[in-house]
Every structure is written in structure tokens, then in C-alpha cells.
Amino acid sequence: MKTPSDAGGLFAPNAVAVVGATEREGSIGRAIVENLADFDGTVVPVNPKRESVLGYDCYPDLGAAPDVDLAVVVVPPSIAVDAVRDAGEAGVTNVVVITAGFSETGGEGAERERELAAVAEEYGLNLVGPNSLGVLSTPTGLNATFGPSNALPGNLSFMSQSGAFITAVLDWANDQGIGFKDVVSLGNKAVLDETDFMRQWRDDPDTNVVLGYLEGIEDGREFVDTARDVTQDTPAVVVKSGRTEAGAQAASSHTGTIAGSEAAYEAGFEQAGVVRAENVQELFDFARALDGLPMPDSENVAVVTNAGGPGVMATDAVGDSRLSMASFEEETLDALLDSMPEEANVYNPVDVIGDADLDRFETAIDAVLADDNVGCAVVVSAPTAIIDYEELAGVVADLQNEHGKPVVTCLMGGERTEKAADVLGEAGIPNYFDPARAVSSLDALAVQRAVEAREYEAPREFDVDRERAREILTDAADRGSTRLGVEAMDLLDAYGIPTPEGEVVDDPADARWVANDIEGDVVMKIVSPDILHKSDIGGVKVGVPDEEVADAYEDLVTRAKNYQPDATILGVQVQEMVDTDAGTETILGTNRDPQFGPLLLFGLGGIFVEILEDTSVRVAPVSEREAGEMIDELDSAPLLRGARGRDPADEDAIVESVQRLSQLVTDFPAILELDVNPLLATGDGVQALDVRLTIDPDEL
């Protein structure tokens, strides 16, 4: 993918050509020319049938036109590709294809879109669309869209896969006084996609927050890597709608079932440092907070209110977030006790009670913001005849500026809040009717604070036997198998994931020899790629003494053939018997997502994986820190750490196994799904007791 250029690029052209410009009422070609009326640069209509359009000189083609650095194409789909080729021939580097009728319409349109992408590649074009609403940028007055509204100036840059969504957002944002720097309608993303614009705005000093409405991501891993770099300095907030078909389909493994497409996006956004908004309201709540407020020093919140009920609502919202209610220092409590009436509550949340005047509010807010234990604050007020909201807004703005800590307000009411909201807005402070929204905005700040504090590290490269792993997978593909079971335990060995001593054999005598080399009784399992649930058919025997191994072998094979006569029987696994009560059964797995590639899953295993689904997911490859966070996120993490007298598991061994599996599935795209269940975690390390996987032979 090409990245848009700053100088003379999509958002800052000197001259814009509208290919397909016309004066016909109701046409897109006319709407775009009209929307360019306030553009600082030159507007160049292109239409071989006209000499002028709306007072501008019109040219028959781009070759005859003056130099332009952005061409907006609105001609019919049958000639749109030719128009883009003409742009390339004329030396135009930036093209926006408004025209629809491409991949969104079916096979013929998809072929047309491939031609469009090929032309863009041939001429090195930065191409937006097709099927795009257009682009706009407020610093130069550029509005190369056919939307009904322009944007107010601001420092938010916004990309959307839905053009209709942009028109609605701009109309709403104008009413709310929310401004933008750049806006782009991604359309079908034939060339430029969301990752390209993340890169563009990373280097833009006038973009304070990147916003996105996305229905899908073209290359999840590239997006994660790029966004991770961007969000270290520039916050990004995204609404993601829709689910991929792959995520909706039932998968054949536990991992595939749990780590579906939605989990991939959750994990990808978290690893990228992108703040996920659930809806449009949150998108702009978070955007306003991230754009206008200082970053908190901690996640400890103080609540100051004149109304007990809304104060409790704010406190409940804090409990539902990553934030914590601050514990005040003694000096703060003393100051509040000295200045507040006896009926007031000086502990967090601070209730200055309903008869509070401006001075009492100011004293309380000043006191809590001066407290070193307080990182941010919420001011909640119900309307009274005593308090003037506009004056209170001025006090809040001054105190935030004085203390340098983020404050959000919940001045509840209707029309009487409007002037106060304007005062607060000038100071970058958002006001909300709902205390929960106020707290959520501070939560977004806390998320961004944590993102900026991260130190990213490269995934560790272990010394593994890659050729042995390839041989195991190739042998399976050669015999026509796409599903592997315990016969693939050597695959884990090749990548250093510990397994019990054992071997797969295809003869009763060999089974006896293997058992003789293993201390104690053994576990025996039928080995067949066609029989996934071995226990259900009696295909597993536990605690088999040496003298019974040969008979057990024959019994297992007979049961398997009776259950499924056409099943391929590779033999029987003879394995060291492991005391599962000596540790905690976990699951370690992977599932390949169409957008993000391999996903890693870790959680409580054994019989509980389907019942509790206490798991965490990451996009591979993962670093040591990310692997450790997968344990931290589990509700059942205390079980691994010795809760209720249990022996703590060796977390370092778990973290290493996660990283080793991450390397395996990154090295071999042929592995579509893989479950290690259970991965037994003890104080002495881990052992993979069972494995099954699905492969795509064409990827080997």
C-alpha cells in the first residue's frame, strides 16, 4: 500500500480537478464543484462536453488542464478506470474515485476494481475509493465530497468505511461544535486503506486524535504494527461494526470457537493501543476528552457533587471502569472538614449537599485537585436556584488549568447548561448529562495513559527444530490428512513445548517396548485423524501396566474400527502417565483469522474451557510482556498463583510456552487451528498432554 503524501497530497492540494463536473441539478459532479467554493486553491472542472462549469473554465481532459495534484473522479463506472489512467498519464498523483459500481456490485464490478488497482499501481497513485464520498480538510477549505455539510475546523481526523455515516456525523458534529482536521471516506479501499491513513496522521502535527468507523480491516497484522506506533503519541478511537463470515461459522476446535473474528478485533485493537468505542456517542465522548484534556498522573478519581444520587451513579461507573476512587490524604480531609457544613460528606465521593453555593463548590474542587492521590475528577451538579452553571463552569475551567489534572463535568439539566457547556468547551472540558458518560471519558484517558507508558519489545526467537516441524506437517499432508491428533506431539517437541515421554507405535510389540522404557503405568490413546473425541469411544486407557500393554493396544484398535470402520488408524500412542491433580489444567491454542492471521488463546482448560470460557486472546506473534498479560487477564489467574492453598504454577514456563506456540504458528501459516488441551501447569513447569490441529496442505 502507498501512504498519502503531506505536500501537495490528498488533504493539501494546490489544485483540484473534478473529472465529470457538470451543472446538472442533483448531480454529484455539480455537488462537488459547489462544495469546493471555499477551497483556497484552484478548482479545475473536466468535462469534454462543456466549456465552463459554475463559472470555472472547463477542460476536455486532464492532459489539457492546468497542473493539478488531486483528481476527483465522478464519471460512470464504465469509463472510470480510463479516467484514472488519464490522471496517471497527466502526472496527477492523488485520485479520489467517487464512482460506485465496483466490487460492491458483484463479479463484473470486482474485475473493474482489480483493473483500477492495477492502473493505480502502474502510475504510483494515492487512490481513495472507489465508491467513496470523498475527502475534506478544513485548513485549506477543501471539501471534495458530495455531502450536504462541511466540517468545522478542529484537530480530529476521521476515516470511515461508510460515506453515509460521514454525512450524518458531520451534520451532528456541527450542532455539537465538534471540529475536524481531515475527513476521508475509505470506500472500497482498492488501494489506500485504514492503515495508510493511520500512517498519514501519525506524522500530522495538527491531528490530535484519529477517529475511525470501520467495518473491517484489510491487513490486521500491518494495522496492529502501524497503529501501535501511532498511538504512542496520537490517540486513536475506533468504532468497529460487523463480523466476518469466518467469525460467525462454527470452528472445529475450542480455540476456533472462542477466538472468533470479534475476539480478533478486540485483541488487535488492544495490542495496537486503539481505544475501542461501542457506539457513535462513545466515539465522540472519548474523542473530546482525548483532544481537550491533560493526561492524568494516575487512575484515581475524585467525585464532587451537590446531589447524592448522581454522585453514587458516578461512583458505580468508576467501579465498572479501570479507574479507582481516590483515597484522600489527611490534609485534604482536614481542609474539607474545616470548610464544609456538618451535613456534607468529605470522603470520596464528596457531597457538598444541595444548598452549596459557588464558593463551596470551588473550595471542594480545589481541595481534591490539590491532593497528590487524585489523578482526575468528575464534578456532578443537579440544578438549584443557588448555583449558576455558567459561573461554576468558569471555576472548573480555572481550577483544571491551575492544577493540570483532567476534569469532566456532569452539569445536569437542559437549556440552562448550554452557556456553561460553551465555557467548558473553550477549556477543552466536555460536559455530560449522564455521570456514566463522564466517567467513561476519563476511562478513555486512562487507557491512553497506559498505552503511552508501554514499552514494546520484539517477540523472542527461540532455537527450534523448524525442519522437523515441517517434516511432520508435510507427512500429514502427503497422506491426505488435514486433521492431526496426538501423532503431532513431536511438533510441540520440535518447538520446545514440553510433552510427556511417549511414542506413537503401529504394532503391539512396539507398544510393549515403549512402555518398558517408561517408569510406571502408561496412558494409551488411539491415533486417528478421523476420530477427534477419543474418550467418547473408549479410545483412551489410563494406568495400563506393562504386562497389559499389548492387549490394550489390540482393544483400542478394535474399538476404533468398530466405531468408524473407514477411519484411518495410524496406531496407538503410549505415553507416560501424568498426575493431573498435581497442577492446573489450562488450554493453549491458536486459530487463524482471515484479517489478523494467527490468534493465540490461553485460559482454563480441561472440561471447563467450554463452560467457563475464561480465556484471553492475542494476535501472534507476541512478546514476553503480551504473553504475561494473557495470564493476568484471566478471572482464574488466582488458581494459577496458589489461591486456597494450591501450589502456584510456574508462570515463566507458561509464558514461554505461549511464546513458543506463537513462533510455531507464525512460522507455519499452514496451521489453521491448534489446541493443546490440557496444558498441565505445575510448580515445576508445563506439559502438553494432548494436541489436535487442522492444517491447510496448500500453505506448506
Secondary structure, DSSP 8 states (H G I E B T S, - for coil): -----STTSSSS-SEEEEET----TT-HHHHHHHHGGG-SSEEEEE-TT-SEETTEE-BSSTTTS---SEEEE-S-HHHHHHHHHHHHHTT--EEEE----SGGG-HHHHHHHHHHHHHHHHHT-EEE-SS--EEEEGGGTEEEE--S---EEEEEEEEES-HHHHHHHHHHHHHHT-EEEEEEE-TT-SS--HHHHHHHHHT-TT-SEEEEEES--S-HHHHHHHHHHHTTTS-EEEEE----HHHHS--SSHHHHHS-HHHHHHHHHHHHT-EEESSHHHHHHHHHHHHHS---SSSEEEEEES-HHHHHHHHHHHHTSS-EE----HHHHHHHHHHS-TTSB-SSSEE--TT--HHHHHHHHHHHHT-TT--EEEEEE---SS--HHHHHHHHHHHHHHHT--EEEEE--SGGGHHHHHHHHHTT--B-SSHHHHHHHHHHHHHHHHHHH------------HHHHHHHHHHHHHTT-SEE-GGGHHHHHHTT----SEEEESSHHHHHHHHHTSSS-EEEEEE-TT-S-GGGGT-EEEEE-GGGHHHHHHHHHHHHHHH-TT----EEEEEE---GGGSEEEEEEEEEETTTEEEEEEEE-GGGHHHH--EEEEESS--HHHHHHHHHT-TTHHHHTTGGG-----HHHHHHHHHHHHHHHHH-TTEEEEEEEEEEEETTEEEE--EEEEE-GGG-
